């Protein structure tokens, strides 16, 4: 893409042009940047990671095509890059975009705000790193910012040129600052990507793209006695990345410290809108995820082996222990579960709300977690207290899927296999537990239980506590609400009327067994009325009624 003419400022539309030029430049230079990638690990993916991150940024900006504010476009780019960041380099790229967003709060990108943007980006990158290393993208970004600040000209184009040329010169100096680059005869790969971004900025501001050499491996080689420091990651086997929300600066700082204890290449950055992205190379992927759970709400976990790439939770991605790191847990009996030769058997952990429901799960052989509300930390602790080699977990709708994935990753180790089953409610959990068989191998048992849960249609009866708009209309406080799964399908001024209509809807699709789990606040006589309604309207359908004692749901209904 060619951008003709010189600009005095860059608005939202021009910033979009810049982002697409960055995309084109990173695509063109991807192979070159990959070939330069030797630090922090020589896995030849820095160019790919930068390109993937920039693509995510551009997609986020394109989601609001009519936006013309430079600040809002830059903020969208920063959010997209943070959420879609790949690798160490991708996370750092997101902070360059965030720097631009924070510098353009009062207007477009000008010569002065470009200076501010680069200074802010450099500060964000430095503070995000647990152990800053010179001769990397950080050094080159700081040099670009210094050159922009000291540029004697006051036009946007001249300041952009000063920053880009300063970055290019600093890029050529990186081998003299980092031994591993000297030994390999390369410049820093992430910093090469940064020069692509700054050159694209020159193209937008000046209308001309700077000419740079091809930075080929071997051109910067030093004497043979130079040691290659930094490529060995001290036993690190995994790259762990995830997004973090519902946190604060103090917890983010503690997370950064904890990840630094577990491994290296630690980067924790924010998008300026409450979301954070974390990155670490470590031996214990589960501990890295656990650290995130302690800091906030974790989602979009990515774990990659440096030898292979596989989805989270695959058996062959069991993390190795870091040297000197102990994660032994003491269970209720006082036994050190992780170090003891535990029995090679299987246990079931079920989340249950209400004393009656808890008793049902316990009677069926499950260990019950009855905390209310259930948190990721509480579930993780309960799993680790299980003395069994294999643990099947019935979450029963207590946590969203992304938190369950995070708990599962953190809970698995060399001494315990954990399988989380898709039970969305307690009635589904009871159906699953009814077919549990320790005589089967774990995967077959988990499959049978999951199949039983999935075959149980479930609904719930609630009383509205406030006026709200639902998919079937507006409810008022006190109205009866009938839900199938998580969706409201019935609104009735009378709770009993809502319950009867809900039963008719659910049984209209067929069913042989109905389970009614009555809540603590269920109206007197409701269970009997519902049972009679089923007997009269659906002869032959078996009804089982339990007192669950749960709060919130006046009744949970399962149809098998």
N, C-alpha and C positions, 0 to 999 in steps of 0.2 A: 504494500500500500504506500502511495506517495502522498504527502501532505504539502501542497504548494503554499508559498507565502510565509511571511514572518508574522508572528503573533506577539502582542503585548500582554495577553492574558489567555488562560486556558479555562473555558467554562465546562459545563457538564458534557456537552456534545463533543468538544475537543478531547476531553478526558476519555470518553468512550473510544474515540479514534486512537488515542494513545494506547489504551488497553488492548485493542485489536492489533496494533503494530507490535506490541510486546509479544502477543501470541504468535504472530507471524515470525518474529525474530527468534523466539525460543524454539519454534518448530524447525526453523532453518538451522539453528545451531545445536539442536538436541544431541546429535551424534558426537559433535565436537566436545560438548560439555560432559557428556557421559564418559568420553575417553579420558578426560582430565580428572575424573573423580577417584582420588586416592585417600582423601581425608573427609570425615573421621574413619571411614572404612571404604575399602576399594571394591564397591559393589556396582560401579558403572551405571548409576541410576539418577544422578543429580539433574541432568538435563530433562529426563522423563518426569521427575518429581516437580521441577519448576514449571514445566509445561502443563502438567495436570492441575497444579495449584492455580495457575493463571487462567486456565479454562474454567475452573470453578468460580473464580472471581468475575470473569466476563459473563458467565451465565447469570450470576446474581445481579449484576448491573443491567443486563438485558431484560430482567424480569420487570423493570420499570422503564420501558422505552421512552416515555414522554418526559422523564425527569431531566431538567436542564441545569440544576444546581450542581456546581462542582463538588460541594461538600457531600451532598446526598449520593451522587454517583460514586465518589471516592469511598464513602462509608459502606455502600453496597459492595464495592470491590473488596474492601477489607473484610467484611463479614463473610463473603463468599470464599475468599482465600483462607481465612481462619478455619472455616467449617470444612473446606475441601483440601486443606494442606496435605501434602505428601512429603514425608521426609523432613530432615532438619532444615534443608534449604527452603522448602516450601513454607514452613512456619515462619522463617525469617523474612521471606518475601512478603508475607501478609503484613508485617510490621512496617515495611516501606509504604504500603498502601494506607495503612492506618495513619502514618505520619502525614501523608497528603490530606487525609480526611480531617485530621485535627488542625491542620494549618489553614484550611479553607472554610472555617466556620463562618467567617464574615464576608466571604466573597470568592471570586475565582482565584486560580493559581497565577500569581504574578512573580516578578523577580524576587520580591521580598518574602512572599509566602513560600516560594520554593526553597529559599534559604532556611526558613523555619521548618518546613516539611522534612528536609534532609537532616537537620539537627535533631528534630524530634524522633525521626525514624532510627537514627544512630543510637540515641539514648534508649529507646524502647528495645532495640536489639541487644544492647549491652546488658540491660537490667533483666532481660529474659533468660540469659545464659547463666547456668550455675558455675561454669568455669570458662570464662572468655579466653579464646586462643587467638593470638595475633597471627597475621598472615592469612586471614580468612575473609569471608564476606564482611564481617564486622569491621575489620581494619580498612577495607576498601570503601565501605559506606562512610566511615568517619572521615576519610580523606576527601571523598566527594563533597561531604558537608562542609569541611574546612575550606575547600577551594571555592565553593559557592559563596560562603560568607566573606571571603577575602577578595572576591572578584570586584575590580574597581568599576565595572560597567553596571548600569542600572536597568538594562533591558532583560526581559525574560530569556530571550534567545542566548545572550552572552552568558548569563548565569548558568543556564542549562549546559552550554558548551563547556564552561569552566568545570562544572561538576562531572560531566562525562569524561573529559580529558584527564581530570585529576584521578578519577576512578580507574581509567585505563592505565595510567602511569603506576598507580598503586598496585594494580593487578600484576603488572610486570615485576614488581618488587616482592610479591608474596613468596616466591621460592627462597629468597634470602632471609625470610622471617620464620619459615616453618620447614624443618629438616626433612619431613616426609615428602614435601613438594620438591625440594632440591634433589633428593635421591631418585625420585621418579622422573624428574625433568619436566615438571608441569607447573602451571599456575593453578590457583585455587578454583575449583569448578563452580562453587556457589557464587564467588565473586565475578566469574566470567558471565554468569547469568545476570548479575546486577548491572554490568556494563551494557548488556543488551537492553535492559529497561531504560537506562539513562540515555543511550543512543536513540531509542525510540522517542524519548522526550525531546531531544534535540530536533528530531525530524518533525515533530508537531510544532515546536516553537519557531524553528528556523526555516523549515521547508526543505532541509537537506539532511541526509543521513551520513554520519561520520563513517569513514572507512577504517576498519580495524583488520589487523592480520589474523590469519588462522593460527590459533594457539595449539600447536601440535605437540603431542607427548615427546619428550626427549630433547626439546629445544632449550630447556632450562636446566639440563642435568649438571650436577656439580661433580667434584672429585669423588672417587669411589669410596673414600673412607667416611663419607657423610652418613650418619646413621639415620634410618627411617623411623623417627619417633611418631607414635600416635596411631598407627593403623591397627595395632593389636588392641583389642577392646577388653583386655583383662577378663577373658572368659565370657563375655557377653554373647548370647546366642540369638537374641530377639530384638527387633525394633518394635516398640509399643507406642501407639498413638491413640488418643481419644479426646473427645470434646467434653468440656466441663461447664455446667451451669449451676445456678443457685449457690454461689460461693461468694467469698469476699477476699480482699487483698491479703489479709492475715493468713487465711487458709491456703491461698495460692502460694504465699511465701513458704509456708510449712511444706506444701506439696513439692515445691522445687527442691527444698532441702532433703526431703525424704527420697525423692528420685535420684538425687546426687549420691545418696548413700547406697542406692541399689545398683547404679551403673554410671554411664557417662553419656555425652552428647545430649545433656538435659536441656530442653527448651520448654518454657511454659509462657505462652503469650495470650493476650486478650485482643478482642476485636473492637473494644471501646464501647460495646453495647451489652456487656454482661456475659458473653460467651468466651471461653478460654480453650486453647488447644495445648495439649501436653505431648511431649516426645521424649523418649529415653531409649538408649541401648542398654540392655541388661540381661542377666542370666535367669532371673526369676520374673517372668511375665505376670504371674498371678499377684505377686507382691506389688508390682507397679500399678496394676488395676486396683488393688485394695487401697493403695495410697490415694488414688483418685476418688474412691468411694468415701473415704474419710474426709475429703475436701469439698464434696458437693455431689451433684447428680451427674453421673457418667453416661455417655452415649457414644455411638459410632466408634466402637473399639476396633482397632486394627492391630493385629499381631503378625509380624512377618519374621520368619526364620532367615538368617543370613545365608542359609543353604537352600531353603525351599520356602515357598509361599503357600499358606493354607489358611482356611477360615478359622475364626476363633472357635475353640472348643474341640478341634480335631484331636484324636487320641495321640497322634505322633507329635503334637506340639506341647507335650507336657514340659513345663519349665524345669531347668536345672537349678539347684541351690547355689546362691552366691557364696563364695568362700567366707567363712566366719559369720554367716548370717543364720540365725536360728529363728524358726517360726514355730517352735513347739507350743502346743496348746494343752492346757490342763482341763480335762472334762469334769463332769459332776462327781466322778468317783475319785478324782485326784490323780488319775493315771495320766502320764505323759503320752498322749495318744499318738503323736507323730513319731515317737521314738520306740514305742512298745511294739512288739510283734502282735498286732491286733488280729482278731479272728477274720478269716477270709470269707465273711458272710455279708449279708445285705440288710440295710435298715431303711425304713421309710420315715421321712420327716414331713409332717403336714402342718400347714398354717391354718389355724381355726380361730374363729371369733365367737365367743360365747361358751359358757361352761358346759352346756348340754352338747354342743357340737364337739368340743374338745373331748368329752367323755366317749363319744361315738368313735372318733378316730383312734383314741387310745385303746378302746375295746377291740378294735380291728387290728391292733398290733403296731400302730404308728406312734412315733414320738411327736409330741405336739408343741408347736411354737404358738403361744397365745398372746404375745405382746400386741398392744393396740395403741397407736397404729404400728404396723410392722415396717421396719426400715431395712435398707440393704445391709447395714452393719449388723442388726439383730439377726437377720437370716443367715449371714455369713458366720457369725459366732455360733449359732445353733448347729449349722452343718459341721463345723469343726469340733463340736462337742460330741458328735456321733462317734461311737467306738467302732463303726463298721468300715470295712474296706470299700464297700459299694454303698452309696447313698442315693436313694430316689427321693426327689423333692416334689411335693404337691403344693404349689404356691397358692392355689385356690383364689386367684384374682387379687392377691394382696399387693403385688408390685407390677409396674409396667414391664413390658418385654425387655427393653434395653437395660433396665436395672437387673433383671434376672440374668441376662447374658453376662453382665459385669460380675455378679456374684458367683456365677458358675466358673468363670475364668479364675477368679481369685481363690475359690475353694479347692480346685483340683490341685493335687500335688502327687509326688511319687508314691504316697501311701494311701491315697484315696481317689476313687473315681466318683464323679458326681453327675447325675442325670436329672435335669429339671423337666418335669412333665407338664403338658399344656392343659392344666386344669384351671378354668377361669372362674370357678365358684366352688363352694363347699359341696354342693350336691354332685358336681362333676368329680370332685375329689373322692367322695364316698363311693361313687360308681367305679372309679379307677381302683380304689383300695380293695373292692370286693373281688377283683380278679387277680390280685397280687399273689405271686407264687414264687417262693424262694428257690424252688427246685429247678426253675428255668435259669438260663444264663441271663445276665443283667439286661442285655439289649433286647432279648425276647420278652422279658418281663416288662421292661419299659414300654415296648411296642404294644403289648396287650393292654396295659393300663392306659396308655395314651388313646388307644382305639376305643376303650370303654368310656373314657371321658368325652371324646369327640362324639360318640353316639348318644350322649345324653344332652338333649336340648334343655336349656335352663333359662329360668326367668325369675323375677323377683317382684314383690309387692312393697311399695313404699308410700309414705304420706309426704306430699309436697311441703316444704318448709318455707318457700318463698315463691313469689310470682316469677315465672320463667317461660321462655319460648322453647318448645320442643318440636320434634319433627311431625307431631300430630296436632299441634296447636299450643295454646297458652294455658298453663296451669296456674291455679291460685293456691295460696297457703291452705293446707288441710285437704286438698284434693287427693284422691287415690291415684297412684301411678302404677301402671303395669309395664314392666320392662321385659323384653326378650333379649338376652345377652345384656348389652349396655345401652340399648335403644329403647326409648319410651314408645310404646305402641298403643297404650290405653290411658285415657284420662277420664275420671269419673268423679262427680262430686262426693260420692260415697265410696269409702275404701273397700267395703264388701262388694259393691257392684264392680269396682275395678278388678278385684280378685276373680270374680266369676267370669267376667269377660276375658280376662287373661287366660284362664284355664281353657275356655272354649277355643280361643285362638291356638293355644299350644297343642291341645288334643285334636284339633281339627286336622292336623297332619298325621294323626295316628299315634299309637303308643300302647304299651302293655303294662307299664309300671310307672306310677307317679310317686315321687318322694316329696313330702312337704316338711320343710325344716322351719319351724315356727320361731319367730323372733321374740325378744324380751317384751316388746311393746305391742304384740299382736292382740287385737281385740278379743275379749273373752268369747268363746264359742265359735271363733272363725274357723279353726281346724275342723270341727265337726260339720260346719256348714259346707265347707269346701269338699269334704269327703262325701257328704250326702249328694252334693251336686254332681260329683263324678259318678257315683253309683247310679244316679237316675239318668244322667245324660249319656254316659259312656259305659254301659254294662260290660262286665268282663275285665275292665281295667283294674288292676290291683293298686291299692293305695297304702302307703306306709307313712305314718306321721311321727315325727320326732320333735322334741323340744330342744331347739338349738340354743336359745338364749342370746342370739346375736343382736347387736344394736344396728340401727339403720334400716335393715330389711325387716319388714313385718313378717315376711315369709320368703323363703327361697323354694323354688319349684323345679324339680328335675323330672323329665319325661324320657323314659327309655323304651 
